[in-house]
């Protein structure tokens, strides 16, 4: 093997050979950046764990509220609900249908006037 194959100098992007101090400085910068990123990720993990715990507690309280609402609704199930027995009257829906058709007719009339 020749000397060129045995020893390969690290090159910068523009082809300039880096000195050992520059290589060491860059490696230290990379190490610092990785440490900062790792600390940020740890912070993110802690935030997500706290959010997860908060959501778990909220979910539990909502489930408890649902259970209490169901138990009270089971007691009230024997009583008829007057609002559930009466729906919207058919006359109201016919009025809305006629009103919408008239409004559509007026809009078409004005559109054809142009």
Order of alpha helices (4+ residues) and beta strands (2+ residues): alpha-alpha-alpha-alpha
